[in-house]
Amino acid sequence: MSLDKSIFGILPDGTEVESYILKNTGGMTAQIITYGCRIVKLLVPDKRGNFGDVVLGHDKLEDYLAQGDVFGAVVGRFANRIGGAEFTIDGKRYALTANNGRNSLHSAPGGIQDRVWRLKCSNHDDDAPSATFSYCSKDGECGFPGNLDITVTYSLSTDNALIIEYTAKTDHETPVNLTNHSYFNISGNAKKDILSQELQINADYITAVGPDLIPTGELLPVAGTAYDFNKPKTIGQDIRANDSLLKSFGGYDHNFVLKGGDGMKKAGELYDQVSGRVMSVFTDMPGIQVYTANGITVDTGKGGIKYRSHHAICLETQFFPDSMHHENFPYQNLKPGEKYEHTTIYKFTVR
């Protein structure tokens, strides 16, 4: 039932990065820093009532400044991949930085994950504290047109849900696709991999991709494949299946097409048998990127832990990758006078 402010660190240019800690009446705690609007800590109880940190990250600001680091960040302007690192609006071509082969990934470098946000407002007078952060992405930033005003609100509910609400407005048509890139390990022990944790995803299709993970435009049924999570199964059950992409990338990095239409729906559930923690994911977005932290090598994890492949899973609710290049995908660029908004909920229970 509080919101505590402190200084997390200072950037090389002298800019202070602030830290805000939200805590509900049950003790669930979220720490947010203004660099990238990042979740750097999320404490939730296990079945014995012991609190554990269920997101990966770093202890020091300096470690978040490493190129490509997106731990806990709000990423964009356009999360995930844009084929060819370019797009066209009204016949005009806009070029982005190719940072993932010939493609753009998370609009980096210099995306909103690498910018300092500011606290716009907060509510810490009731049992469910919240904090709203804002950032204005200027016209031309990372190659995107238009001034984009973004807000992200983090709230903790009384029943241990982390609620993330995104809004954006623009003065020029521009692609927008915002998500949070937290790396979850709900065991509370980031030294362990997540392969024994059970995952369930409410999706009958994934977006088919080529070897560079750019969608072809086709939707592939998951039935009978390693990508079928309609019934809960351990993440490790099929991660080494005889599938070209799973082999090439060392695990899952795929967009699942969620069932349930345009409104709020349950996207899926993650369960750790040892701790008893359950994380249920709800969203009004059409897709969820499942990424099993393939091939990561980080020696500066919290508490000196070295993070390695499959020590976390990202469940990123979003529009489909490369949406602006596929008319059959449920997506439209944001235009002046319109409002981009969506909500994602990570709710924690035990069993």
BAVOVO-462347 format. One record per residue (C-alpha): residue in one letter; chain; x, z, y. Coordinates in Angstrom, 2 decimals, decimal comma. Last residue first. Layout:
% BAVOVO-462347
REC resn chain       u       w       v
REC    A     A       X       Z       Y
...
***
This chain:
% BAVOVO-462347
REC resn chain       u       w       v
REC    R     A   -1,72   -6,16  -24,24
REC    V     A   -0,66   -6,06  -20,65
REC    T     A   -1,85   -7,61  -17,38
REC    F     A   -0,24   -9,65  -14,60
REC    K     A   -1,98  -12,28  -12,49
REC    Y     A   -0,06  -15,17  -10,98
REC    I     A   -2,49  -16,83   -8,57
REC    T     A   -2,12  -20,21   -6,88
REC    T     A   -4,02  -21,36   -3,81
REC    H     A   -4,25  -24,67   -2,00
REC    E     A   -4,48  -26,02    1,50
REC    Y     A   -3,60  -29,20    3,34
REC    K     A   -5,72  -29,56    6,44
REC    E     A   -6,82  -32,85    7,99
REC    G     A   -6,90  -33,80   11,66
REC    P     A   -3,66  -35,77   11,39
REC    K     A   -3,12  -37,11    7,86
REC    L     A   -1,80  -35,54    4,64
REC    N     A   -0,89  -38,09    1,99
REC    Q     A   -3,41  -38,47   -0,80
REC    Y     A   -3,29  -37,34   -4,43
REC    P     A   -5,14  -37,38   -7,73
REC    F     A   -2,89  -39,93   -9,53
REC    N     A   -4,33  -43,39  -10,23
REC    E     A   -2,78  -44,85   -7,07
REC    H     A    0,73  -44,08   -8,27
REC    H     A    3,64  -44,33   -5,82
REC    M     A    2,53  -41,46   -3,55
REC    S     A    2,28  -39,19   -6,59
REC    D     A    6,00  -39,21   -7,39
REC    P     A    5,57  -35,96   -9,37
REC    F     A    1,96  -34,83   -9,93
REC    F     A    0,43  -32,53   -7,32
REC    Q     A    1,43  -28,91   -7,71
REC    T     A    1,48  -25,67   -9,67
REC    E     A    5,03  -24,77  -10,69
REC    L     A    5,39  -22,73  -13,88
REC    C     A    9,13  -22,09  -14,04
REC    I     A   10,57  -20,54  -17,20
REC    A     A   13,54  -18,24  -17,54
REC    H     A   16,64  -17,48  -19,63
REC    H     A   16,30  -20,92  -21,24
REC    S     A   19,81  -22,06  -20,24
REC    R     A   22,02  -19,34  -18,79
REC    Y     A   21,86  -16,68  -16,12
REC    K     A   24,85  -14,37  -15,84
REC    I     A   23,73  -10,85  -14,93
REC    G     A   25,73   -9,14  -12,20
REC    G     A   22,82   -6,89  -11,23
REC    K     A   20,88   -9,88   -9,94
REC    G     A   22,40  -13,18  -10,98
REC    T     A   25,73  -14,39   -9,66
REC    D     A   27,21  -16,25  -12,64
REC    V     A   24,64  -19,04  -12,72
REC    T     A   24,82  -21,80  -15,34
REC    I     A   21,53  -23,64  -15,78
REC    G     A   21,31  -26,11  -18,65
REC    N     A   17,54  -26,17  -19,00
REC    A     A   15,62  -23,66  -16,96
REC    T     A   12,49  -24,09  -19,11
REC    Y     A   10,53  -26,18  -16,63
REC    V     A    6,76  -26,56  -16,94
REC    Q     A    5,39  -28,46  -13,97
REC    I     A    1,71  -27,71  -13,42
REC    G     A   -0,84  -30,27  -12,32
REC    P     A   -4,21  -30,77  -10,63
REC    M     A   -3,95  -27,96   -8,03
REC    D     A   -6,73  -25,37   -7,66
REC    T     A   -4,67  -22,74   -9,43
REC    F     A   -4,74  -19,83  -11,86
REC    V     A   -1,77  -18,59  -13,91
REC    S     A   -2,03  -15,65  -16,31
REC    M     A    1,08  -13,53  -16,85
REC    V     A    0,87  -11,18  -19,83
REC    R     A    3,30   -8,31  -20,31
REC    G     A    3,36   -6,57  -23,69
REC    S     A    7,03   -5,71  -23,24
REC    V     A    7,99   -6,83  -26,75
REC    Q     A    5,29   -9,46  -27,24
REC    D     A    5,94  -11,40  -24,04
REC    Y     A    2,96  -13,54  -23,07
REC    L     A    2,59  -16,51  -20,69
REC    E     A   -0,82  -17,92  -19,84
REC    G     A   -2,30  -21,17  -18,65
REC    A     A   -3,82  -23,24  -15,87
REC    K     A   -6,92  -21,13  -15,38
REC    K     A   -9,15  -22,85  -12,88
REC    M     A   -9,81  -23,01   -9,15
REC    G     A  -11,54  -26,21   -8,18
REC    D     A  -10,65  -29,89   -8,55
REC    G     A  -11,39  -30,44  -12,23
REC    G     A  -10,95  -28,04  -15,11
REC    K     A   -8,21  -29,43  -17,31
REC    L     A   -4,65  -29,54  -16,04
REC    V     A   -2,38  -32,55  -16,33
REC    F     A    0,98  -31,14  -17,43
REC    N     A    4,11  -32,16  -15,53
REC    H     A    7,28  -32,00  -17,58
REC    D     A   10,71  -30,37  -17,57
REC    Y     A   10,82  -28,93  -21,09
REC    G     A   14,06  -28,49  -23,00
REC    G     A   17,64  -29,67  -23,31
REC    F     A   17,31  -32,60  -20,95
REC    S     A   18,19  -35,46  -23,29
REC    K     A   16,86  -33,79  -26,43
REC    L     A   13,52  -32,87  -24,90
REC    L     A   13,36  -36,37  -23,45
REC    S     A   14,05  -38,16  -26,72
REC    D     A   11,75  -36,05  -28,87
REC    N     A   12,79  -34,84  -32,31
REC    A     A   11,79  -31,25  -31,60
REC    R     A   14,28  -28,78  -30,12
REC    I     A   11,78  -27,15  -27,77
REC    D     A    9,15  -27,16  -30,52
REC    Q     A    8,82  -23,49  -31,46
REC    G     A   11,06  -22,17  -28,68
REC    I     A    8,29  -21,73  -26,14
REC    T     A    6,36  -19,67  -28,65
REC    K     A    2,87  -20,91  -29,32
REC    P     A   -0,50  -20,34  -27,71
REC    K     A   -3,13  -22,99  -28,46
REC    N     A   -3,52  -25,71  -25,85
REC    F     A    0,27  -25,82  -25,74
REC    D     A    0,67  -29,37  -27,04
REC    Y     A    3,90  -30,79  -25,64
REC    A     A    5,77  -30,88  -28,96
REC    T     A    3,26  -33,50  -30,07
REC    G     A    0,15  -33,62  -32,27
REC    A     A   -2,22  -33,61  -29,32
REC    V     A   -0,30  -33,96  -26,04
REC    P     A   -2,04  -37,14  -24,93
REC    L     A    0,12  -39,26  -22,60
REC    L     A   -0,94  -40,20  -19,07
REC    E     A    0,61  -43,42  -17,76
REC    G     A    1,81  -43,86  -14,19
REC    T     A    5,44  -44,38  -15,25
REC    P     A    6,39  -40,98  -13,92
REC    I     A   10,00  -40,37  -12,80
REC    L     A   11,80  -38,03  -15,22
REC    D     A   15,05  -40,07  -15,03
REC    P     A   14,67  -41,16  -18,68
REC    G     A   11,18  -42,47  -17,92
REC    V     A    8,10  -40,34  -17,52
REC    A     A    4,62  -40,01  -19,01
REC    T     A    2,43  -37,54  -17,12
REC    I     A    1,25  -34,93  -19,59
REC    Y     A   -2,16  -34,81  -21,19
REC    D     A   -4,63  -32,45  -22,87
REC    A     A   -3,84  -29,52  -20,59
REC    N     A   -4,82  -25,86  -20,54
REC    I     A   -1,32  -24,45  -21,10
REC    Q     A   -0,51  -21,54  -23,44
REC    L     A    2,97  -20,06  -23,70
REC    E     A    4,27  -17,37  -26,03
REC    Q     A    7,62  -15,72  -25,37
REC    S     A   10,19  -16,06  -28,14
REC    L     A   12,12  -18,79  -26,29
REC    I     A   12,34  -16,80  -23,05
REC    D     A   16,06  -16,01  -23,23
REC    K     A   17,35  -12,47  -22,84
REC    K     A   19,81  -11,27  -20,21
REC    A     A   16,99  -11,64  -17,68
REC    N     A   15,33   -8,51  -19,04
REC    G     A   11,92   -7,91  -17,44
REC    S     A   10,30   -9,50  -20,48
REC    I     A    8,34  -11,55  -17,95
REC    N     A   11,23  -13,93  -17,38
REC    F     A   10,02  -16,09  -14,53
REC    Y     A   12,03  -18,48  -12,38
REC    S     A   10,14  -18,79   -9,11
REC    H     A    9,87  -22,26   -7,60
REC    N     A    6,80  -21,91   -5,42
REC    T     A    4,88  -25,07   -4,63
REC    L     A    4,19  -27,49   -1,80
REC    N     A    3,34  -31,19   -2,00
REC    V     A    3,03  -33,02    1,31
REC    P     A    3,54  -36,73    2,02
REC    T     A    3,15  -37,64    5,71
REC    E     A    0,62  -39,12    8,11
REC    H     A    1,49  -38,00   11,63
REC    D     A    0,52  -34,91   13,68
REC    T     A    0,54  -32,63   10,65
REC    K     A   -1,20  -29,53    9,30
REC    A     A   -0,25  -27,30    6,36
REC    T     A   -1,73  -24,43    4,35
REC    Y     A   -0,51  -22,55    1,27
REC    E     A   -1,98  -19,43   -0,33
REC    I     A    0,00  -17,46   -2,91
REC    I     A   -1,75  -14,59   -4,73
REC    L     A    0,31  -12,17   -6,81
REC    A     A   -2,12  -10,35   -9,07
REC    N     A   -1,80   -6,71  -10,06
REC    D     A   -5,46   -5,60  -10,15
REC    T     A   -5,38   -4,16   -6,61
REC    S     A   -4,31   -7,53   -5,30
REC    L     A   -0,87   -8,38   -3,92
REC    S     A   -0,82  -11,07   -1,25
REC    Y     A    1,69  -13,74   -0,23
REC    T     A    0,59  -16,12    2,52
REC    V     A    2,37  -19,42    3,16
REC    T     A    1,99  -21,30    6,42
REC    I     A    3,22  -24,79    7,26
REC    D     A    3,19  -26,80   10,48
REC    L     A    4,39  -30,36    9,82
REC    N     A    5,69  -32,43   12,73
REC    G     A    5,48  -36,03   11,65
REC    P     A    7,53  -38,40    9,52
REC    F     A    9,76  -37,33    6,61
REC    G     A   13,46  -38,25    6,45
REC    C     A   14,78  -34,78    5,58
REC    E     A   13,44  -33,63    8,96
REC    G     A   12,27  -36,71   10,86
REC    D     A    9,47  -34,97   12,75
REC    K     A   10,11  -31,22   12,65
REC    S     A    9,18  -28,94    9,78
REC    C     A    7,47  -26,01   11,46
REC    Y     A    7,67  -22,83    9,38
REC    S     A    5,28  -19,95    8,87
REC    F     A    5,05  -16,74    6,85
REC    T     A    1,95  -14,70    6,09
REC    A     A    2,27  -11,23    4,58
REC    S     A   -0,23   -9,38    2,43
REC    P     A   -1,01   -5,84    1,28
REC    A     A   -3,81   -5,04   -1,19
REC    D     A   -4,80   -1,35   -0,96
REC    D     A   -5,42   -1,50    2,78
REC    D     A   -3,52   -1,15    6,03
REC    H     A   -0,60   -3,40    5,17
REC    N     A   -1,81   -6,71    6,55
REC    S     A    0,78   -9,08    7,92
REC    C     A    1,22  -11,81   10,50
REC    K     A    3,45  -14,76   11,36
REC    L     A    6,65  -13,63    9,66
REC    R     A    9,21  -16,31   10,33
REC    W     A   10,78  -18,98    8,13
REC    V     A   14,47  -19,78    7,87
REC    R     A   15,13  -23,13    6,23
REC    D     A   16,80  -24,11    2,94
REC    Q     A   13,64  -24,01    0,79
REC    I     A   11,94  -26,06    3,53
REC    G     A   14,15  -28,98    2,59
REC    G     A   17,66  -29,42    3,94
REC    P     A   19,12  -31,01    0,84
REC    A     A   16,70  -31,57   -0,72
REC    S     A   13,20  -33,09   -0,67
REC    H     A   12,39  -31,17   -3,88
REC    L     A   14,15  -33,85   -5,95
REC    S     A   14,68  -37,29   -4,43
REC    N     A   15,64  -40,18   -6,71
REC    R     A   18,62  -42,46   -7,33
REC    G     A   20,29  -39,82   -9,47
REC    N     A   18,77  -36,55   -8,36
REC    N     A   19,98  -36,02   -4,78
REC    A     A   18,92  -39,33   -3,24
REC    T     A   18,40  -38,37    0,41
REC    L     A   15,16  -39,72    1,83
REC    A     A   14,30  -43,15    3,21
REC    Y     A   11,02  -43,92    4,97
REC    R     A    9,76  -47,48    4,85
REC    K     A    7,15  -48,63    7,37
REC    G     A    4,31  -50,82    6,10
REC    D     A    1,58  -48,40    7,08
REC    I     A    3,36  -45,59    5,20
REC    T     A    6,10  -46,44    2,68
REC    F     A    8,09  -44,20    0,37
REC    E     A   11,72  -43,54   -0,49
REC    A     A   14,00  -41,51   -2,72
REC    G     A   13,82  -44,22   -5,40
REC    G     A   11,15  -42,25   -7,21
REC    I     A   10,04  -39,05   -5,49
REC    R     A   10,55  -35,97   -7,65
REC    N     A    9,37  -32,35   -7,58
REC    A     A    8,13  -30,66   -4,41
REC    F     A    7,39  -32,79   -1,35
REC    R     A    8,01  -31,05    1,94
REC    G     A    9,14  -29,28   -0,17
REC    V     A   10,01  -26,06   -1,98
REC    V     A    8,76  -22,50   -1,46
REC    A     A   11,64  -20,54   -2,94
REC    G     A   11,93  -18,03   -5,79
REC    F     A   15,29  -19,38   -6,96
REC    V     A   15,75  -22,80   -5,35
REC    D     A   19,54  -23,13   -5,36
REC    G     A   20,46  -26,81   -5,05
REC    Q     A   23,61  -26,20   -3,03
REC    A     A   24,54  -22,52   -3,00
REC    L     A   23,00  -20,63   -0,06
REC    Y     A   21,08  -18,21   -2,31
REC    D     A   24,41  -16,67   -3,34
REC    E     A   25,29  -15,80    0,24
REC    L     A   22,01  -13,91    0,64
REC    K     A   23,14  -11,28   -1,86
REC    D     A   21,44   -9,65   -4,86
REC    H     A   20,46  -12,91   -6,51
REC    G     A   17,46  -14,42   -8,26
REC    L     A   15,41  -14,29  -11,45
REC    V     A   11,81  -13,11  -11,52
REC    V     A   10,12  -10,52  -13,76
REC    D     A   11,63   -7,31  -12,36
REC    G     A   10,49   -4,42  -14,55
REC    F     A    8,18   -1,45  -14,14
REC    N     A    7,54    0,92  -17,04
REC    G     A    3,88    1,65  -17,75
REC    R     A    4,28    1,53  -21,51
REC    K     A    2,55   -1,86  -21,76
REC    D     A    4,87   -3,28  -19,09
REC    P     A    4,51   -2,75  -15,36
REC    V     A    5,23   -5,30  -12,61
REC    L     A    8,13   -5,62  -10,15
REC    L     A    8,63   -8,97   -8,43
REC    K     A   11,92   -9,49   -6,59
REC    V     A   13,50  -12,32   -4,61
REC    I     A   10,32  -14,23   -3,78
REC    R     A   11,57  -16,77   -1,28
REC    C     A   10,16  -17,96    2,04
REC    G     A   13,16  -20,34    2,06
REC    Y     A   15,24  -17,79    3,93
REC    T     A   12,53  -15,44    5,22
REC    I     A   12,90  -13,03    2,32
REC    I     A   10,06  -11,78    0,14
REC    Q     A   10,10   -8,65   -2,05
REC    A     A    7,06   -8,13   -4,26
REC    T     A    6,05   -4,75   -5,71
REC    M     A    3,37   -3,61   -8,15
REC    G     A    3,10    0,16   -7,71
REC    G     A   -0,58    0,59   -8,49
REC    T     A   -1,50    1,09   -4,83
REC    N     A    0,05   -2,23   -3,88
REC    K     A    3,58   -2,82   -2,62
REC    L     A    4,85   -5,60   -0,36
REC    I     A    8,52   -5,63    0,62
REC    Y     A    9,65   -7,80    3,53
REC    S     A   13,22   -9,02    3,95
REC    E     A   14,56  -10,69    7,07
REC    V     A   17,30  -13,28    7,31
REC    E     A   19,26  -12,91   10,54
REC    T     A   20,70  -16,05   12,07
REC    G     A   24,42  -15,75   12,92
REC    D     A   25,35  -19,36   12,18
REC    P     A   26,90  -18,32    8,84
REC    L     A   23,56  -16,76    7,82
REC    I     A   23,03  -13,01    8,03
REC    G     A   21,60  -10,85    5,27
REC    F     A   18,56   -9,07    3,86
REC    I     A   17,59   -7,33    7,11
REC    S     A   14,75   -4,85    6,61
REC    K     A   10,95   -4,69    6,72
REC    D     A    8,58   -2,59    4,61
REC    L     A    4,98   -3,57    3,89
REC    S     A    2,83   -0,88    2,31
REC    M     A    0,00    0,00    0,00
***
